[in-house]
Amino acid sequence: MVLAAITEFDQLGRDAFLKLYGYRPAIGYFLVHDGRRYDSKAIAGVAHRGVDGRPLRPGEFSGGNATVARVLGDLGFEVTKPGQDAEVPALEDLLRKVESLRPALSSTTGERKRHQPLTLLWAIGRAAQGKPRLRRWESTYRELGRLIEEFGIEEERPNPEFPVLWLHHHGLWDLPGHADVPAASGRNAQKWMKEHQPDSGLLPWAYEIVTDREDVRAQIVVRLLSAYFHGVDHNRLLTRIGLDAMSSPASRREAIVERVIRDSLLAEQIKRAHDFHCQICGDRLTLHRGFYAEGAHIRPLGKPHNGPDEPGNLLCLCPNHHVLFDRGMITIQADLTATDTASGASLGGLRVTENHEISQDHLDYHRQVIAKQS
């Protein structure tokens, strides 16, 4: 019963789950399961559905240590109390650590090196494909080295030892069985890795999140692409790390004739980052084979607009709003408010996610060029 409530929480997301059942966000008491935190009272109330067929409303019982925490604890679940941190890091910790990468600057170009983000992308690609968390160092060295050579900054040596060691000390990378791990610099670090040949990979809690949470995985991918890979073919990189296998099959829509809609791999990541919810209306279409949305380029690709295929030029929209946006019947203002251009009426604020930053330049182009052509 409790596990079923947890599964529903994961599927809906925290905000939707709490709103659906009328619960407020927890402040002090959280259930910890598989490295994630859940609002304990909401989980307990919804789990009660297994007792008499319906979930409890928030006003029907009290939360806290004497009730919810005790019951969940008796069932074998861990519940944290106010001021007590969970032993296992949560989703927020993963996102925070991704945000706080500190790549060194290239001595040749002055750009931030891509070793750390490429190492994370490589690991995320493995997780998405269901590959083992840990990889022998010989294979990691070879695969990461080639990836950094191909997508790193020109004239920078691959040196995959350094991003692996840095991410280990940053709290994201596992080197099981080794306590004497050196700092991520110098010949001693390279010598240590060569001598010890450690198995390595994402820490278990981080691996589980990027394996199980498709939306979080996509948010991290979009964040890394936006921050570190300007001027890089994102679709080629996504293919290279194995995320091409994660794309949805081509879908078809009836118009005057049937046409095939094929989103780029990058657009697929944008849709997953928004969990396939339209950024204008919030709707998510459910098909027999899963959820459906479309990737909409703000500044169109190809001549005469020559828009780029990059995260800042993409939105996740339902089919109806995609057509209206492409035809200039809807525009997005600088404050991210959607507007009906025919009536001037506001359609409300654009739904956003923290790791998907939308380009104001492309929005301005859409208002000044696309909307005025309609």
N, C-alpha and C positions, 0 to 999 in steps of 0.2 A: 504493500500500500504506500509506504513512504517512498520506495524506489520508483513507483509509478508517478508519484507527484514530482519527484526530482526530474524524471524523464520529461514530463510535461513542461516543467520550468525551463529545461534546456531547450526544448523545441520552440517554445513561445518567446523566450527571452524574459529577463527579470521584469521589465516595465509592463509588458503585456500580461504576464502571469499575475502580477499583483493587481493590475487594473481589472482583469477579468473576474477575480474573486473578491475584490474590494478591500485588499489589505494595504496598509501603509508599509513603507520600507522599514526593515528592522534597524535598530540603533545599536543594541548591545549583544543580542543573542543570535548567533548564526550556526546553522548546521554545516559541518564540513564533511564533504564526500568527494573522493577522488581528486583532492587538491582544489576543490572549488567551494565557495561559500554560498549558502542559501538562507533566505529569510526563514528562520525556524518556525515562527508562528504560522506563517502562510503555508509552509510545507505540511505542518501537522494538521492544520485545518482542512486542507485539500485531501490529505491522506485519509481523513475520517470518512471519506466517501466509501471506503472499503468496509466500513462498519455498518452503516445503515443506508447506504446508497446515495448520500448527498454530502457535499462538503459543508463544513461549519462556516458560518459567517463570523467575521471578526468579533462582533459584539457578544457572541454566544459563549466565549471562553476567554480566559486571561492567559497571557504569555508569561515568560520569565522563568526563573530558576526552579520554582516550586511546581510548575505545571509542565509546560512544553519541554523545557530542558531536561527535567527528570524523566518524562515519558520517553523522549527520544533517546536519552542515555540508557534507559532500561532496555531499549531495543537494540542497543549496540552501536548507536551513532554518536559521533563526537559533536558536542555543542560548545562553542566558545562563549564566555561570559564577558561583560563589559570590562574593557581594559586588558583582555587576554587575547593575544594574537593566535591565529591558527598556525599550527606547526608547518603546514604545507602552503607555499605561496599560492595566491589566487590569480585569476585572469588579469586583474588590474596590475598586478606585479609584472606580469609578462609584458603588457603593453608599455608600462613605465620603463622597463629595461630596454625595450626596443627603441623607445624615444630617446634614451640616454646613451646610445652608442657614441663613442668618441674616436672616430677614425683619424689617423694622422693625416697631415697635409702632404701632398706629393711635392717633392723637391723640384720636379720638372714642370708641373703645370699649376701648382698652388691649389688644386682641387682636393677635396677630401678623398682619400683612398677608398676603394670599394671592397677591400678584403673582408671586413667584418660583415657588411650586408650580404655579400655574395655567399659567405659561409652560412649565414642564417637561411638565405633563400635555398641553398643546396639542401640543408637539413629539412626545411619545410616541404620541399618537393619530394623528398624521401618519405616523409610522414604522410603526405597526401596520397602517395602510391601504396601505402601500407608496408613499406620496407622496414627492416629492423631498425630500432633506435640507434644501436651501437654499430660502429663500422671499424674494421681493422685499420690501423694507421697507414699501412702500406697502400690500401685502396683509397682512404681519405686523402692522403697526400697526392696521389695521382689524379683523382677526380677533381679535387678542389684546385690543384695547381693548374689544370687545363682550363677550368672555368674562369679563374682569375686572369690567366693569360688572354682568354678570349674576350672577357667583358670588363676587365680592370682597366686602369689608366695606362696608356702606352708608356713603355720604357720602365714601368715599375715591376720589380721582380715579384713572382707569385708568393713565395715564402708562406705557405699555408700554416706553418707552425704558429706564427704570430697571432692571426685572428682566433685560432682554436684556443691558445693559451689565454688571450685577452678575454674571450667570452667565458672561459672557465672562471677566471677571477671576477668577472662581472656577474656571476651567478646564473648563467644560462647553459653552460656546457659541462658535461660529465666526463671525468677521467677516472673511472672507478678503480679503486685499489691503489691510488697514488696520493700521498699526502705531502710530498716534497716538490710540488709543482713550481717551476721557476716563473719569474716574471716574463712577460711577452716581449722580450727584446734581447738582442745580442746573440752571439754565437753559442753561449751556454744554453740558451733556450732550444736552439736547433739541435745541439749535441744531445740534450736530455731527451728530446722527442725521438731522435734517431736511435738512441740506446735503449729506451724503454718501449718503443713501439706500442703505445697504449691504444686500446679500444677507446672510442670516444663517440659522442653524439650529444644531442640535447638532453638536459636533465629530464627525468621521468615526468615530472609535473608539467613542464613546458611541452614535451612531446605529446602528452595526452591531450592538452588543450588544442594544439594545432592539428592533431589527428581527428579529434571529435567535433571541434567547433569550426565548421566550414566558413562561417561569417567572420570569425576572428582571424582565421588563417588568411583570408582574402584581405582583411583590413591591414594586416601586417605587410603582406606583399605589396599592396598599393602604397602604403606609407614608405617602404623602402625604395620602390621604383621612383616615387615622386621626389624623394630627398636626395638620392645618390646617383640616379641614372639618366640625367639629362642628356639628350642627344643619342641615347642608346635605343636600338630597336627592342622595345619591351616585349613584343610578341615572340621574337626570336629567343630572347632570354627566357621567357616563360616556357617555351618549347624545350629549351636546353636543360632546364631543371626538372622537366617532367610534368609540368602543370598543364600541358596540352591534353593529356589524357583525362583531365578533370572537366573539360568543357562539355556543355550540354549538346545533345544532337541538334542538327539544324532543324528548325521548326518552320511550319508552313502556315500561311494566312491567306484566306480567300479574299480577293479583290475582284477586279474585272477578270484577271487571270490569276492563277496561282503563282506566287513567287516564293522563293526560298530566302529566309532571313538568316544570315550567318554572321554572328558577332565575332569580333576578334578575341583572341585569348585574353587580352587586357580588359576588354569590355566584360568578359565573363567574370573576371576577378572583381570588377566594380559591382556587378549585380550581386555577387556572393557577399561582398562587403556590406551591402544593404539588405542582405537576406531576401532578395528579390522583391522588396517592397518599392512601389513607385514613389519617387521623391516628391511628387506633386500631390497625389491623392492618398498615398499610403496603402493602396490596395496591392494584393499579391495574388496572382492567378494560380490556381492549383489544377494541375493536369494529372493524368494517371501515372505519368513517369516522374512527377515532381513539380516544383514550382517554376513559374515562367515570368520573365520580364524581358525588357529589351535595353540594350546599351545605345544611348542617343548621343551623338557627337554634337556639341554646342556649335562649334564652327565646323561646317561640313568638310569631309575629306575630299581630296581631288580638286580639279579645276572647276570654277574659278576661285574657290575659297581657300583651298590648300590648308585646311585645318590639320593639326597633328593628331596622331593616335597616341594620346598620353592621358594620364589620370585626370588632370585638370580640365580636359576638354570633353569629359564624359559624364553623363548622368544615367541613372537607373530609372527607367520609366515604364509604365504599362503601355500596351499597344496604342490605346486611344490618345493618351497624352504625348506619346512619341510622335504620332502623326501631326497632332496640333502644334507641337513644338517645332517640328521640322518645317512646317508650313508658315511659321511665324505668327500663328494665332495665339500662342502663349509665349511670353518672354519672362526672363528672370531679372529682377532689378538688382542694383548694387547691394541692397540689404538682404538679398536672397529671398525676396517675396515674389511669388509667381503672379503674373498679371494676364488677364484676358484682354488681348489687344483690341478686340472688336468693341467691347463695352467699357473697357478701362477698369473693370472690377478686379479686386484682389482675390486671388485664389488661396491665400494663406502663405505661410512661410515654407520654404523648401526644406524637406526633411534631410538632415545631414548626419554624417558620422565623423567622428573626430579625426580619423586617419585618411579621409578623402577630402582634400582641399580643392575647391573649384576655382578656376582661373577667372578673375574679374575681367581680364582683357578679352577672353573668349565670350563671356557674357555680354560685354559691351559691343563686340562685333555682331553678335546675334541680334541685339536690339537695333543697332544702327544699319545693318545690312539685310539680314534675313527677314526681320519683321517688316521693314519698309518695302520689301519686294512683294509681300503677300497682298 
